[in-house]
Amino acid sequence: MDAWPAHCTGQDGVQNKGKGKGKAKDERVEGPWRYPVVEHGSLGAATLRKQGKRYEWTFVSEGKSDYQLVAEDGPVEVFPATRPKPWRGPKATELQRAEQGAHFLRAFYPDIDIQTELIRDEIAEDERAARALRRNDPYSGNTLAISSFNASRKNVAYAAFPMGETNCQLNLSPLVVNPRTKVDLKPVAKPAYTFDTPIKQIIASSHVEVGKGKPFPTLGVRTLGATTFMQVKVAINKTTFSVEPTPLVAVQRSDIGDRHSLDMAIAQEDPSIGYVVNEAGAIFRCSAPEGKKVVELVHVGGDSGRSGYRITAAGTRETLLFISDKSASLHDLRVGKRSHLFHTVAQPEVVLTSIENSSDDNIIRLVSSREILWIDGRNTRKPLLSIKHGRDFDTTLSTTTHTMISSPVTFLTSRRNSLITVYDVSRGSDSLVHIHNAPYALPPILRPDGAHSGYAFFQQPTLQGSKQLSIFQLSERGSMSLLNLQWLSREAVPETAAQPPRRAEWSPEVKKLRDDAEVSRPDLGTLAARTHSIVDLQPAYRRLFLNKRDEDLAKQTNAVLDALDRMPSFWQDTDVPIEHVLTTFDIAMRSGPEPADASRNDWFTGSVLDSTAGHRALGQGRIPRDQLIRRTPWHLDLSSFIRRTVPEFAEDHQRTLENLARYDLADSPDRTAPSYRRENEARSQLALDLTLASDVFAPKRPGKEAITSLEEDMANISRSTEAMSLGNLEPPPVHFSFLRPVRKAASAATKASGEEVAEPPARMLMPLGVRLLLQEWDVGTDPMQYEYRDPYDETAPPIPARVQRPAKAAFSQGTQPATESRPPTQTQTQRPPAIASSTPKAPPAIAASQPPQPRRPLVAARSQDTFLAPTSRPPPSGSQPVEALHGSQTLPPSSQEFMPSTQVLPGPHGGRPGPVKKKVAKKRLGGF
């Protein structure tokens, strides 16, 4: 097989021992790029290939494939749970457990004196060992397998899985196989075989032909006590068939070096031969020629400690693929052959988890906790391709490969969750391994974040490469679910949503298994049945906790109801003038009692609604949002902006809670009741905060306002006086409303000296250029609609008179609404200053060729009721009266007459001779 270009000289992390000095002496050379490593969104590798008479670039990732796996129907529960629900023991600390153990020893064994610290150390060590075993259990394996065979020209398949309260019973349920319909399971209520210890792993031989002189299909069952290889004999009738397992070889612990077995495999060519690997890495061949048990050592292990050893049978009879935590090797068990080590892991945090051999394309799939490797079984010197799966550290990761229409598809599974990732990786037309489609996930069969006991994939043996594939999943309680998939083109994929899980129709015997498991309780052993005395502590618990909680809840409810009653009349009842915008949260906080634990300026200061009663009021729709909108001059809804960053925020409160429920923690036996209660409170609090922050209110509508203060009136008179003079006119200062500039330099100096600094004048805050730009803009108009008008162009149309935008009558005119009463002077104290603007003025140009221009009249101080429209350009002088020039508009009387200009020519001197320059005396160049 062709390989992608790579660099294979040198070793990883080689240190450069050059003769240079300084840092160059310790420089490390980058490790060689041995094989393409593909991550999400990367191309991985590229090379040139010949296409006709030209060369074209080809990449590892080819893009999107035309086919994908689709689940037309949802998962179906085909077998009920047979084990009781897991027992959740009381959560106690190590100190409490140590005290309980010491009390037990003193009560029943008074002659033994054991210190509490010693008991505590033993309990802590036991807890660490149990936690490590839950995280990485080397003895656990896949407990679900499907075997198929051909007997009397009929294809027969059955599922093997454990059942019962202790997982010691083996169940063999047949599969209903029909090429034109979907696969289904016919559950059997009675177990086929019972073992002495719980079942930890089940494997099945590949598809075989059953007949005279041919071996029967084989099952491998590994329990805590022994490993048993069983032959499955088949009795076929006209309409039904029955299977009967018979033990072939029972491998005890004493047969494999007095150690526990970790994994097993069945030879592909001869199902009557099995292999077992123990904790030390030693491999044993197991068979029963002529009914005699034979267990022989074929590979000596070199590690006496516990490690994750795994084996799988290769295509030939005497070949095994063997992996440990850090290495993978190929073992030829024939005499005189040595094992071949073809892959090692150098990273300390990466371990190998599983290995799979596929005889169809001669490619080995090697899985580690970081990536998946595709290795050519005929040339194992370097991998063909690597894909980083991006999952957390997990020692239960494994792969299964099936052919879908002449294209092998690899499935990555884990027993810690229900995530199944599909990798469409195979050879292309150029003999290179390509990723034909980006990795994608299948819909979950059970709950996505729950642990389970294993997967099993089934494809009809007579239809290899067909479009149908079935996946079985076994839960921890023993229930089995089925998901049927189809390999369809993207154009034929239906757009219907995924269907919820459902249950199949069961017989009365199977339904009885389900009912017994629902009412049963786990067996906790003899210590759970020890004698005890019952004391009813409910009155004391109610007096200490429930009654106090009821009183606190009643106080919270009263405070919330009072705040909700005061919120609609907040703007009318407040005594302090408010000159900035407020959210619904600010109004709720100011309507409630003063918070005693933090300042009002604290970001985390809560309101009276931050309680159970407040959450309940939000759910009942009792927050007076509509009343606040009607009684407030200006309102802005920010809910659409909040949804851009928080898409879970919906218009309906209940819908918001349902959307936020996706962030809940996984349900596990280790979680306590306070954890669930805190989770619900946090979800309700977040929904309340989003709702209270979605509305903004202001006591005054932002816009242009009349100037009524005495200082501003004096400023207008001063500007009118400047207008009558011959000097250049400056635009008026800018008045701000809600948003005001702050001088950082003045603030820093104030903090450094600790003295108060007087506020600078408005002209110092806004330069002349800014005022010139703002004088032609009306507050409230769109800046994009601005049109420049030349003040010297007499042909331009006149600027339409500006009309002041009227405010709400209840707040601008000082009147009261019809439905509420409020003081008439309240609006004057809450009015913010406005931005003053004016029309563009022509600069005073003095020229003899121009007719004399009249001086702008002195404009009287404007009131709130009148507004004078300024003229678009200076009127030309002539014999016509002023009233005719302005039409119906009247100007206020002026104290001065219009006077023509006496300057003849333009310029600073107006044609008059300038001052005579003094003649410069020549300097003396030479001496005497």
Secondary structure as the mmCIF struct_conf table of DSSP 4:
data_model
#
loop_
_struct_conf.conf_type_id
_struct_conf.id
_struct_conf.beg_label_comp_id
_struct_conf.beg_label_asym_id
_struct_conf.beg_label_seq_id
_struct_conf.end_label_comp_id
_struct_conf.end_label_asym_id
_struct_conf.end_label_seq_id
BEND BEND1 THR A 9 GLY A 10
TURN_TY1_P TURN_TY1_P1 ASP A 12 GLY A 13
STRN STRN1 GLN A 15 GLN A 15
BEND BEND2 LYS A 19 LYS A 19
HELX_RH_3T_P HELX_RH_3T_P1 GLY A 22 ASP A 26
STRN STRN2 ARG A 28 ARG A 28
HELX_LH_PP_P HELX_LH_PP_P1 VAL A 29 PRO A 32
BEND BEND3 TYR A 35 TYR A 35
STRN STRN3 VAL A 37 VAL A 38
TURN_TY1_P TURN_TY1_P2 HIS A 40 GLY A 41
STRN STRN4 ALA A 46 GLN A 51
TURN_TY1_P TURN_TY1_P3 GLY A 52 LYS A 53
STRN STRN5 ARG A 54 PHE A 59
BEND BEND4 VAL A 60 VAL A 60
STRN STRN6 SER A 61 SER A 61
BEND BEND5 ASP A 66 ASP A 66
STRN STRN7 TYR A 67 VAL A 70
BEND BEND6 GLU A 72 ASP A 73
STRN STRN8 VAL A 76 PHE A 79
BEND BEND7 ARG A 83 ARG A 83
HELX_LH_PP_P HELX_LH_PP_P2 PRO A 84 TRP A 87
HELX_LH_PP_P HELX_LH_PP_P3 GLY A 89 LYS A 91
HELX_RH_AL_P HELX_RH_AL_P1 GLU A 94 PHE A 108
TURN_TY1_P TURN_TY1_P4 PRO A 110 ASP A 111
HELX_RH_AL_P HELX_RH_AL_P2 THR A 116 ARG A 135
TURN_TY1_P TURN_TY1_P5 PRO A 138 TYR A 139
STRN STRN9 ALA A 145 ALA A 151
TURN_TY1_P TURN_TY1_P6 SER A 152 ARG A 153
STRN STRN10 LYS A 154 MET A 163
BEND BEND8 GLY A 164 ASN A 167
STRN STRN11 GLN A 169 VAL A 176
TURN_TY1_P TURN_TY1_P7 PRO A 179 ARG A 180
BEND BEND9 THR A 181 THR A 181
STRN STRN12 ASP A 184 LEU A 185
BEND BEND10 ALA A 189 LYS A 190
BEND BEND11 ALA A 192 ALA A 192
STRN STRN13 TYR A 193 THR A 194
BEND BEND12 ASP A 196 THR A 197
STRN STRN14 ILE A 199 ALA A 204
STRN STRN15 VAL A 208 VAL A 210
BEND BEND13 GLY A 211 GLY A 211
TURN_TY1_P TURN_TY1_P8 LYS A 212 GLY A 213
BEND BEND14 LYS A 214 LYS A 214
HELX_LH_PP_P HELX_LH_PP_P4 PRO A 215 PRO A 217
STRN STRN16 THR A 218 THR A 223
BEND BEND15 LEU A 224 GLY A 225
STRN STRN17 ALA A 226 ILE A 236
BEND BEND16 LYS A 238 THR A 239
STRN STRN18 PHE A 241 GLN A 252
HELX_RH_3T_P HELX_RH_3T_P2 ARG A 253 ILE A 256
TURN_TY1_P TURN_TY1_P9 GLY A 257 GLY A 257
BEND BEND17 ASP A 258 ARG A 259
STRN STRN19 SER A 261 ILE A 266
BEND BEND18 GLN A 268 GLU A 269
TURN_TY1_P TURN_TY1_P10 PRO A 271 SER A 272
STRN STRN20 GLY A 274 ASN A 278
TURN_TY1_P TURN_TY1_P11 GLU A 279 ALA A 280
BEND BEND19 GLY A 281 GLY A 281
STRN STRN21 ILE A 283 SER A 287
HELX_RH_3T_P HELX_RH_3T_P3 PRO A 289 GLY A 291
STRN STRN22 VAL A 294 HIS A 299
BEND BEND20 GLY A 305 GLY A 305
STRN STRN23 ARG A 310 ALA A 313
BEND BEND21 GLY A 315 THR A 316
TURN_TY1_P TURN_TY1_P12 ARG A 317 GLU A 318
STRN STRN24 THR A 319 ILE A 323
BEND BEND22 ASP A 325 LYS A 326
STRN STRN25 SER A 327 ASP A 332
BEND BEND23 ARG A 334 ARG A 334
TURN_TY1_P TURN_TY1_P13 VAL A 335 GLY A 336
STRN STRN26 HIS A 340 THR A 344
TURN_TY1_P TURN_TY1_P14 PRO A 348 GLU A 349
STRN STRN27 LEU A 352 SER A 358
TURN_TY1_P TURN_TY1_P15 SER A 359 ASN A 362
STRN STRN28 ILE A 363 SER A 368
BEND BEND24 SER A 369 ARG A 370
STRN STRN29 GLU A 371 ASP A 376
TURN_TY1_P TURN_TY1_P16 GLY A 377 ARG A 378
BEND BEND25 ARG A 381 LYS A 382
BEND BEND26 LEU A 384 LEU A 384
STRN STRN30 LEU A 385 LYS A 388
HELX_LH_PP_P HELX_LH_PP_P5 ARG A 391 ASP A 392
BEND BEND27 PHE A 393 PHE A 393
TURN_TY1_P TURN_TY1_P17 THR A 395 THR A 396
STRN STRN31 SER A 398 THR A 403
STRN STRN32 MET A 404 MET A 404
BEND BEND28 ILE A 405 SER A 406
STRN STRN33 PRO A 408 THR A 413
BEND BEND29 ARG A 415 ASN A 417
STRN STRN34 THR A 421 ARG A 427
TURN_TY1_P TURN_TY1_P18 SER A 429 ASP A 430
BEND BEND30 SER A 431 LEU A 432
STRN STRN35 VAL A 433 ALA A 441
HELX_LH_PP_P HELX_LH_PP_P6 LEU A 442 PRO A 444
BEND BEND31 ILE A 445 LEU A 446
TURN_TY1_P TURN_TY1_P19 PRO A 448 ASP A 449
STRN STRN36 HIS A 452 PHE A 458
HELX_RH_3T_P HELX_RH_3T_P4 PRO A 461 LEU A 463
TURN_TY1_P TURN_TY1_P20 GLN A 464 GLN A 464
STRN STRN37 GLY A 465 GLY A 465
BEND BEND32 LYS A 467 LYS A 467
STRN STRN38 GLN A 468 SER A 475
TURN_TY1_P TURN_TY1_P21 GLU A 476 ARG A 477
BEND BEND33 GLY A 478 GLY A 478
STRN STRN39 MET A 480 SER A 489
HELX_RH_3T_P HELX_RH_3T_P5 ARG A 490 ALA A 492
HELX_LH_PP_P HELX_LH_PP_P7 THR A 496 PRO A 501
STRN STRN40 ARG A 502 ARG A 503
HELX_RH_AL_P HELX_RH_AL_P3 PRO A 508 VAL A 519
HELX_RH_3T_P HELX_RH_3T_P6 THR A 526 ALA A 529
HELX_RH_AL_P HELX_RH_AL_P4 GLN A 538 TYR A 541
HELX_RH_PI_P HELX_RH_PI_P1 ARG A 542 LEU A 546
HELX_RH_AL_P HELX_RH_AL_P5 ASN A 547 ARG A 566
BEND BEND34 MET A 567 MET A 567
TURN_TY1_P TURN_TY1_P22 PRO A 568 SER A 569
HELX_RH_AL_P HELX_RH_AL_P6 PHE A 570 ASP A 573
BEND BEND35 VAL A 576 VAL A 576
BEND BEND36 HIS A 580 HIS A 580
STRN STRN41 LEU A 582 THR A 583
HELX_RH_AL_P HELX_RH_AL_P7 THR A 584 SER A 591
BEND BEND37 GLY A 592 GLY A 592
HELX_LH_PP_P HELX_LH_PP_P8 PRO A 593 PRO A 595
BEND BEND38 ALA A 596 ALA A 598
TURN_TY1_P TURN_TY1_P23 ARG A 600 ASN A 601
TURN_TY1_P TURN_TY1_P24 TRP A 603 PHE A 604
TURN_TY1_P TURN_TY1_P25 VAL A 608 LEU A 609
BEND BEND39 ASP A 610 SER A 611
HELX_RH_AL_P HELX_RH_AL_P8 THR A 612 GLY A 619
TURN_TY1_P TURN_TY1_P26 GLN A 620 GLY A 621
BEND BEND40 ILE A 623 ILE A 623
HELX_RH_AL_P HELX_RH_AL_P9 ARG A 625 ARG A 630
TURN_TY1_P TURN_TY1_P27 ARG A 631 ARG A 631
BEND BEND41 THR A 632 PRO A 633
STRN STRN42 TRP A 634 ASP A 637
HELX_RH_AL_P HELX_RH_AL_P10 SER A 639 THR A 645
TURN_TY1_P TURN_TY1_P28 PRO A 647 GLU A 648
BEND BEND42 GLU A 651 ASP A 652
HELX_RH_AL_P HELX_RH_AL_P11 HIS A 653 LEU A 660
HELX_RH_3T_P HELX_RH_3T_P7 ALA A 661 TYR A 663
HELX_LH_PP_P HELX_LH_PP_P9 ASP A 664 ASP A 667
TURN_TY1_P TURN_TY1_P29 PRO A 669 ASP A 670
HELX_RH_AL_P HELX_RH_AL_P12 ALA A 673 LEU A 692
TURN_TY1_P TURN_TY1_P30 ALA A 693 ALA A 693
BEND BEND43 SER A 694 SER A 694
STRN STRN43 ASP A 695 ALA A 698
BEND BEND44 PRO A 699 LYS A 700
BEND BEND45 PRO A 702 GLY A 703
BEND BEND46 SER A 709 SER A 709
HELX_RH_AL_P HELX_RH_AL_P13 LEU A 710 MET A 724
BEND BEND47 SER A 725 GLY A 727
HELX_LH_PP_P HELX_LH_PP_P10 ASN A 728 HIS A 735
BEND BEND48 SER A 737 PHE A 738
HELX_RH_AL_P HELX_RH_AL_P14 LYS A 744 SER A 753
HELX_LH_PP_P HELX_LH_PP_P11 ALA A 758 PRO A 761
HELX_RH_AL_P HELX_RH_AL_P15 ALA A 762 LEU A 765
BEND BEND49 MET A 766 MET A 766
HELX_RH_AL_P HELX_RH_AL_P16 LEU A 768 LEU A 774
TURN_TY1_P TURN_TY1_P31 GLN A 775 GLU A 776
TURN_TY1_P TURN_TY1_P32 VAL A 779 GLY A 780
BEND BEND50 THR A 781 THR A 781
HELX_RH_3T_P HELX_RH_3T_P8 PRO A 783 GLN A 785
TURN_TY1_P TURN_TY1_P33 PRO A 791 TYR A 792
TURN_TY1_P TURN_TY1_P34 GLU A 794 THR A 795
BEND BEND51 ALA A 796 ALA A 796
HELX_LH_PP_P HELX_LH_PP_P12 PRO A 797 ARG A 802
HELX_LH_PP_P HELX_LH_PP_P13 GLN A 804 PRO A 806
HELX_RH_AL_P HELX_RH_AL_P17 ALA A 809 SER A 812
BEND BEND52 GLN A 813 GLN A 813
HELX_LH_PP_P HELX_LH_PP_P14 THR A 815 PRO A 817
BEND BEND53 ALA A 818 THR A 819
TURN_TY1_P TURN_TY1_P35 PRO A 824 THR A 825
HELX_RH_AL_P HELX_RH_AL_P18 GLN A 826 GLN A 830
HELX_LH_PP_P HELX_LH_PP_P15 ARG A 831 PRO A 833
BEND BEND54 ALA A 848 GLN A 850
HELX_LH_PP_P HELX_LH_PP_P16 PRO A 851 PRO A 852
HELX_LH_PP_P HELX_LH_PP_P17 PRO A 854 ARG A 862
BEND BEND55 GLN A 864 ASP A 865
HELX_LH_PP_P HELX_LH_PP_P18 LEU A 868 THR A 871
BEND BEND56 SER A 872 ARG A 873
HELX_LH_PP_P HELX_LH_PP_P19 PRO A 874 SER A 877
BEND BEND57 GLY A 878 GLN A 880
HELX_RH_AL_P HELX_RH_AL_P19 VAL A 882 HIS A 886
TURN_TY1_P TURN_TY1_P36 GLY A 887 SER A 888
BEND BEND58 SER A 895 GLN A 896
BEND BEND59 LEU A 905 HIS A 909
TURN_TY1_P TURN_TY1_P37 GLY A 910 GLY A 911
HELX_LH_PP_P HELX_LH_PP_P20 ARG A 912 ARG A 924
BEND BEND60 GLY A 926 GLY A 926
#
